[in-house]
Amino acid sequence: MLVEVLAAHLPAYTKVVVSGNRGGLPLPLTLGPSCLGRVIDVAPDVFHVAPGDIVLDTALLDAGDGDEILVGWVGLGGSGAGSERTDRMRAVWHDGVFAERALCAKETLVKLPGAEHHPDPARLSFLPWLCIAASGLHAAGPLAGRDVAVIGATGQLGGAAVLMALAEGAATVTAVGRNKEALDRLGELGPRVRTHRLSGDRTTDAAAIGPVDIVLDALGATPTADATMAGYDSLRGRGTLVLVGGVRQDLTIPYGDLMHRRLTVRGSWMSDDRTVTTVWNLIRSGALDLSTVDVHTVGLDDPAAALDLAERTTGLGFVALVP
């Protein structure tokens, strides 16, 4: 399908991707892992969307059996190591959406009914990160009335997770991170939000975070896994730890503790079409208010400046590319 790009989220770590520190890219390519777009034209075998529809391009192309790629980006599903088949997928579908128009695989597009009336497409381009956060939270079961903690809440994915947990009825949401300014901003979201600034001591942090029913770890690369394990330690019996971030450390899970407290550790990567629809309906109904998110818009004319701005933008703020 051919899509007019209305707005695309420029992740804070895009400069790291460009420098080659997040994995190989099938060069040359147009970067861009997701966008909000308007369908211009479709192939004859496309029936779920039509020209004029507003869609979310998730970039997730799934061939089954664990072979998944993020078109225009560095992500690989399954083992994360790639395969002969993912190499072929990336050879065919390599260009992303940081452009005025994009050619997208039909499997990556989800229709957003009513989105043509949304007044701020740039703000709506934060939807993919909300969906990734929502998929992680849903992996732990229903959120209503439960206590949730988000480790790495001061990042964009963590901030999205705080918003999602509140929208879906969590009793309390404990935002955990290191950036005091970002934590203070999250604390202003309402009385259900608690904040904790990481001390670096696992025992101290666990006591301050918990007890909670669900911990979502949205941390990026960290020198140790102590913050993640503090989240694990903060769980109540039968609680769930969900991993959605970029921690590169191995986790030492105590066998007996996991067994006797009946804990669950889950992994979650990206999101599916059903989650996209669920999150969009929350936004459409007003249950999820995006007015709390700061949007900084950039164009295509100065890529270096756009990458610098994205790198400096975190928490409840993000950069939207509006071609």
Backbone torsions as a table, in degrees:
resi	resn	phi	psi	omega
1	MET	NA	144.0	176.2
2	LEU	-97.7	129.1	-173.0
3	VAL	-126.0	134.9	168.3
4	GLU	-83.1	121.0	-177.5
5	VAL	-78.9	118.2	177.9
6	LEU	-87.7	-41.6	179.3
7	ALA	-166.2	145.6	179.4
8	ALA	-138.4	133.0	177.3
9	HIS	-68.6	129.7	176.2
10	LEU	-100.9	99.2	-175.0
11	PRO	-57.9	149.9	-176.9
12	ALA	-60.8	-28.1	-176.2
13	TYR	-95.4	16.7	-177.4
14	THR	-60.2	-36.8	178.9
15	LYS	-61.6	-35.4	177.3
16	VAL	-65.8	-39.9	177.6
17	VAL	-62.4	-46.1	-178.9
18	VAL	-61.7	-33.8	-179.0
19	SER	-77.7	-7.4	177.1
20	GLY	89.3	12.0	-176.4
21	ASN	-91.1	5.9	178.0
22	ARG	-120.7	13.0	179.6
23	GLY	119.2	169.6	-176.0
24	GLY	-78.3	152.4	177.1
25	LEU	-122.2	143.1	179.0
26	PRO	-78.1	79.3	-174.9
27	LEU	-74.1	153.0	-10.0
28	PRO	-75.8	155.2	178.0
29	LEU	-156.4	164.0	167.7
30	THR	-95.2	121.8	-179.9
31	LEU	-69.6	169.1	171.4
32	GLY	128.9	109.7	-173.6
33	PRO	-89.5	-13.7	-178.4
34	SER	-169.2	159.2	178.6
35	CYS	-163.9	165.0	166.9
36	LEU	-97.9	130.0	-175.4
37	GLY	-144.7	167.2	174.5
38	ARG	-112.9	127.3	-177.7
39	VAL	-69.0	128.7	178.0
40	ILE	-98.4	-45.2	-177.6
41	ASP	-154.0	155.0	-179.4
42	VAL	-133.3	155.5	174.8
43	ALA	-71.9	162.2	-177.2
44	PRO	-61.3	-22.7	-176.9
45	ASP	-97.1	15.5	178.6
46	VAL	-101.8	123.0	-175.2
47	PHE	-124.7	-15.3	-173.6
48	HIS	-86.5	-13.5	173.5
49	VAL	-138.3	162.6	-178.3
50	ALA	-139.7	161.2	176.7
51	PRO	-52.5	135.6	-177.6
52	GLY	99.2	-21.0	179.4
53	ASP	-67.8	145.5	171.0
54	ILE	-92.5	131.5	-173.9
55	VAL	-133.5	158.7	168.1
56	LEU	-105.9	125.4	172.1
57	ASP	-91.4	113.5	-178.2
58	THR	-84.1	-16.3	-177.4
59	ALA	72.5	-7.3	-175.9
60	LEU	-84.7	113.5	178.5
61	LEU	-111.8	116.2	-171.7
62	ASP	-113.9	120.2	177.9
63	ALA	-98.2	1.6	-179.3
64	GLY	88.9	164.5	178.5
65	ASP	57.3	29.5	176.1
66	GLY	86.7	-1.7	179.1
67	ASP	-90.0	102.6	-179.0
68	GLU	-134.0	147.0	173.6
69	ILE	-134.2	158.6	168.3
70	LEU	-103.4	111.7	-176.6
71	VAL	-63.9	130.4	179.3
72	GLY	78.7	14.2	-175.0
73	TRP	-146.3	-172.9	-173.5
74	VAL	-98.6	-6.6	-171.3
75	GLY	-73.8	139.9	172.9
76	LEU	-131.1	135.0	177.9
77	GLY	-84.9	-160.9	-178.7
78	GLY	62.6	-126.3	-179.7
79	SER	-76.1	-13.9	-176.4
80	GLY	85.3	-6.3	-177.2
81	ALA	-94.1	-13.9	-178.9
82	GLY	84.3	174.2	-178.1
83	SER	-156.5	177.9	177.0
84	GLU	-61.2	-36.1	-178.4
85	ARG	-72.2	-41.4	177.6
86	THR	-65.4	-30.5	174.7
87	ASP	-62.4	-42.1	178.6
88	ARG	-68.3	-38.3	177.8
89	MET	-61.3	-43.6	-178.1
90	ARG	-72.2	-25.1	176.8
91	ALA	-69.6	-35.1	-179.9
92	VAL	-84.2	-46.7	-178.2
93	TRP	-114.6	90.5	-177.2
94	HIS	-119.9	-24.9	-176.6
95	ASP	-84.4	133.7	179.9
96	GLY	-94.5	-149.9	-165.4
97	VAL	-121.2	12.2	175.2
98	PHE	-80.3	70.8	-173.5
99	ALA	-160.5	173.0	176.9
100	GLU	-73.9	-37.2	177.5
101	ARG	-134.5	151.9	-178.9
102	ALA	-140.8	141.5	172.7
103	LEU	-95.1	118.6	-171.7
104	CYS	-120.6	145.2	172.8
105	ALA	-68.0	140.2	-176.0
106	LYS	-61.2	-27.8	-178.1
107	GLU	-69.6	-16.7	-175.8
108	THR	-93.7	-3.2	-173.7
109	LEU	-107.5	133.7	177.6
110	VAL	-122.2	127.5	-179.9
111	LYS	-72.3	140.2	177.9
112	LEU	-116.0	88.9	-178.0
113	PRO	-59.4	130.7	178.8
114	GLY	87.0	-7.2	-176.8
115	ALA	-68.8	-16.6	177.5
116	GLU	-64.7	-16.7	179.3
117	HIS	-97.2	-2.4	-179.5
118	HIS	-69.6	131.1	-172.1
119	PRO	-76.8	-11.7	-171.5
120	ASP	-139.8	80.5	-179.7
121	PRO	-57.9	-33.4	-179.8
122	ALA	-61.1	-45.4	179.3
123	ARG	-64.9	-36.8	-178.0
124	LEU	-69.4	-15.3	179.3
125	SER	-71.8	-4.4	173.0
126	PHE	-77.9	-7.4	-176.4
127	LEU	-53.9	-42.2	-179.4
128	PRO	-57.9	-38.9	-179.0
129	TRP	-73.5	-33.6	173.8
130	LEU	-62.1	-38.5	-179.2
131	CYS	-70.1	-38.9	176.6
132	ILE	-62.5	-43.9	178.0
133	ALA	-63.6	-42.9	-179.1
134	ALA	-62.9	-41.6	179.1
135	SER	-60.7	-39.8	177.6
136	GLY	-65.3	-44.1	179.5
137	LEU	-65.4	-40.9	179.9
138	HIS	-64.7	-25.4	178.6
139	ALA	-64.2	-19.1	179.1
140	ALA	-94.7	0.5	179.9
141	GLY	99.2	-173.4	-179.0
142	PRO	-58.7	144.8	-176.7
143	LEU	-98.6	-21.6	-172.6
144	ALA	-57.3	125.1	176.8
145	GLY	77.7	6.3	-177.3
146	ARG	-107.5	156.2	178.9
147	ASP	-91.6	126.0	-174.5
148	VAL	-121.0	141.7	171.2
149	ALA	-122.7	140.8	177.0
150	VAL	-117.4	112.8	177.4
151	ILE	-87.2	127.0	-173.7
152	GLY	85.7	31.9	-176.7
153	ALA	-69.0	-15.8	-177.6
154	THR	-84.8	-4.0	171.7
155	GLY	-88.6	174.0	-177.3
156	GLN	-67.9	-41.2	178.3
157	LEU	-68.1	-40.2	177.7
158	GLY	-64.8	-41.5	176.3
159	GLY	-61.2	-39.9	176.5
160	ALA	-61.8	-38.7	-179.5
161	ALA	-66.2	-37.7	177.5
162	VAL	-62.5	-45.8	179.0
163	LEU	-61.1	-42.3	-178.5
164	MET	-66.1	-43.9	-178.5
165	ALA	-62.1	-39.9	177.6
166	LEU	-65.5	-43.7	-177.7
167	ALA	-64.4	-28.9	-176.8
168	GLU	-99.5	16.0	166.0
169	GLY	90.4	19.9	176.6
170	ALA	-59.1	142.2	179.4
171	ALA	-66.9	-47.3	174.2
172	THR	-139.1	151.8	174.4
173	VAL	-129.1	116.9	177.9
174	THR	-96.2	113.0	179.6
175	ALA	-89.2	121.3	-173.9
176	VAL	-119.4	131.1	178.5
177	GLY	-175.2	-168.7	-177.4
178	ARG	-111.3	-24.0	-175.2
179	ASN	-82.6	107.5	-175.4
180	LYS	-62.0	-42.2	-178.8
181	GLU	-61.4	-44.7	179.4
182	ALA	-66.3	-38.4	177.5
183	LEU	-63.7	-41.7	179.0
184	ASP	-61.7	-39.5	179.2
185	ARG	-64.1	-42.0	178.5
186	LEU	-64.5	-37.9	179.8
187	GLY	-62.5	-22.1	179.9
188	GLU	-79.5	-4.6	-178.2
189	LEU	-69.5	-21.8	177.8
190	GLY	153.0	173.5	-174.0
191	PRO	-69.2	-16.1	178.7
192	ARG	-79.6	-9.4	-177.1
193	VAL	-94.5	124.9	170.2
194	ARG	-107.4	154.5	177.9
195	THR	-128.7	149.1	174.2
196	HIS	-142.8	125.8	176.2
197	ARG	-90.6	122.5	-176.0
198	LEU	-57.5	134.4	179.5
199	SER	-93.8	-20.5	-174.4
200	GLY	94.9	-9.4	177.2
201	ASP	-103.3	119.5	-173.4
202	ARG	-58.9	-45.3	-177.8
203	THR	-65.4	-44.9	179.4
204	THR	-62.6	-44.4	-178.2
205	ASP	-66.1	-41.6	-179.8
206	ALA	-60.6	-42.1	-179.7
207	ALA	-64.6	-35.4	-178.9
208	ALA	-77.4	-30.9	-177.3
209	ILE	-76.8	-45.9	-170.6
210	GLY	-101.4	-175.0	3.0
211	PRO	-82.6	143.7	179.5
212	VAL	-135.3	164.8	-179.3
213	ASP	-90.8	-32.3	-174.5
214	ILE	-135.5	133.8	171.6
215	VAL	-121.9	125.3	173.4
216	LEU	-107.5	119.8	179.1
217	ASP	-96.0	112.9	-179.5
218	ALA	-116.9	20.6	-178.7
219	LEU	-65.5	151.1	170.2
220	GLY	-87.1	-158.8	179.5
221	ALA	-62.3	129.9	-178.5
222	THR	-131.8	154.2	-179.4
223	PRO	-70.6	-25.7	177.9
224	THR	-139.0	168.9	177.0
225	ALA	-98.4	15.4	-174.1
226	ASP	-60.5	-40.3	-178.3
227	ALA	-66.7	-41.0	177.3
228	THR	-62.6	-43.7	-178.9
229	MET	-71.4	-27.4	172.3
230	ALA	-63.5	-38.0	174.6
231	GLY	-62.5	-43.5	176.8
232	TYR	-58.7	-46.8	-178.0
233	ASP	-63.5	-25.6	-175.4
234	SER	-80.6	-6.0	-175.2
235	LEU	-72.4	142.5	167.3
236	ARG	-73.4	167.8	172.6
237	GLY	-56.7	140.5	-177.4
238	ARG	67.3	16.6	178.5
239	GLY	-79.3	172.4	-175.8
240	THR	-132.1	131.7	171.3
241	LEU	-104.7	124.6	178.8
242	VAL	-115.0	131.2	-178.1
243	LEU	-105.4	117.3	178.6
244	VAL	-129.2	-0.7	-170.4
245	GLY	-93.6	-153.0	-175.1
246	GLY	-121.4	27.3	178.8
247	VAL	-64.2	133.2	-177.3
248	ARG	-104.4	13.6	-177.0
249	GLN	-99.4	152.5	171.5
250	ASP	-79.6	144.8	179.5
251	LEU	-103.0	128.3	176.1
252	THR	-94.7	101.3	-177.3
253	ILE	-96.1	120.7	179.3
254	PRO	-70.5	118.3	-174.2
255	TYR	-53.3	-53.3	-175.5
256	GLY	-63.5	-40.0	-179.6
257	ASP	-65.4	-45.9	178.6
258	LEU	-58.6	-42.5	-177.4
259	MET	-70.1	-52.4	-172.7
260	HIS	-70.5	-33.1	178.0
261	ARG	-87.3	-1.5	176.3
262	ARG	56.6	45.2	-178.3
263	LEU	-84.0	162.2	176.8
264	THR	-127.4	135.2	172.9
265	VAL	-117.7	122.4	-175.8
266	ARG	-123.0	149.2	169.9
267	GLY	-107.2	147.0	177.9
268	SER	-142.4	133.5	-178.7
269	TRP	-134.3	123.9	178.9
270	MET	59.5	-151.8	-177.8
271	SER	-152.4	169.3	179.4
272	ASP	-111.3	175.9	-175.2
273	ASP	-62.6	-37.7	-178.6
274	ARG	-62.4	-40.5	178.9
275	THR	-65.5	-40.1	177.1
276	VAL	-57.1	-46.3	-179.9
277	THR	-63.4	-41.1	179.3
278	THR	-61.3	-47.9	-178.1
279	VAL	-66.8	-41.2	178.4
280	TRP	-60.6	-41.0	179.3
281	ASN	-65.3	-33.3	175.3
282	LEU	-65.1	-40.0	177.9
283	ILE	-68.2	-46.1	-176.9
284	ARG	-61.2	-35.8	-178.2
285	SER	-82.0	-14.3	-177.3
286	GLY	92.5	-2.5	178.5
287	ALA	-67.4	-28.6	176.4
288	LEU	-114.0	108.7	-174.5
289	ASP	-95.6	113.4	-178.6
290	LEU	-87.9	3.1	179.6
291	SER	-67.3	-17.0	179.0
292	THR	-79.6	-7.6	-178.2
293	VAL	-96.7	129.3	177.6
294	ASP	-85.6	129.9	-179.0
295	VAL	-113.9	127.8	174.5
296	HIS	-113.2	120.4	-175.8
297	THR	-99.7	143.7	176.2
298	VAL	-135.5	162.7	176.0
299	GLY	-109.9	-164.3	-177.6
300	LEU	-93.1	-3.2	-169.3
301	ASP	-77.5	-24.1	-176.4
302	ASP	-137.5	79.1	-176.6
303	PRO	-58.7	-40.3	-177.1
304	ALA	-62.3	-44.7	178.8
305	ALA	-65.0	-37.0	179.1
306	ALA	-64.2	-42.0	179.1
307	LEU	-65.8	-38.8	178.3
308	ASP	-63.9	-43.6	180.0
309	LEU	-64.4	-42.6	179.5
310	ALA	-61.4	-39.3	-179.0
311	GLU	-64.3	-29.8	-178.0
312	ARG	-89.6	-5.5	-174.1
313	THR	-103.9	127.5	-174.8
314	THR	-148.1	-176.0	177.2
315	GLY	61.2	-131.6	179.5
316	LEU	-87.9	46.8	176.5
317	GLY	-147.9	148.7	177.5
318	PHE	-155.7	166.2	179.5
319	VAL	-104.6	128.7	177.6
320	ALA	-111.1	127.2	174.2
321	LEU	-84.4	119.0	178.5
322	VAL	-117.5	96.0	-174.4
323	PRO	-63.4	NA	NA
